[in-house]
């Protein structure tokens, strides 16, 4: 069977909002609006990467609360992450469909969110590999520094890692080694990328140019608020007008939803070699 992959962003794609907003920030009594405004302000003032800034601010917030950031705490907070409708049984259903058309379907995450929190959520074991931002820890198990920070442009690197079968963050020799396209484990033509926002645009564009299938999803709640002038509408219209994506659907993974039908149709194309 042909190895095929669906690659997901996490925040806003499989779950609403940002993963820090569901447990970490409320536990620290920090309003999400205040946290992200502070991150954006500091990144601009210091000409820094927003991902690195927010990760440092998480360490500081935990220390200020008297409870240093640990892997176990992040895993525990990740357990409470809500998921979009249909996500929990999505993988079993779509895998069964893929087998029926002779595809071996694998699932991956590439996210700017926190890997330890994603690993704590209900669906973590459904993925062949999770690439996300994560921390380094000292001997006491306390987070001291970002180990990996994935931003909007570095996401594309991890698409190549999946394409070449290099499922780690550190191996730069293998990822930079030339491998003929027909010898790569998962060609881009058999790859679907699902994302929701600005941090996914370079990946969407690259996947599309390489012959794969980018899909933009949106939160139905955001879509219904504010009508056609809402930020969700503006974001989707921009992705379409700038030729970033081929398909747009609500983040609804239930059987028979627009997203479900769209992905099954794409898998059918892949299976038919079209």
Order of alpha helices (4+ residues) and beta strands (2+ residues): beta-alpha-alpha-alpha-alpha-alpha-beta-alpha-beta-beta-alpha-alpha-beta-alpha-beta-alpha-alpha-beta-alpha
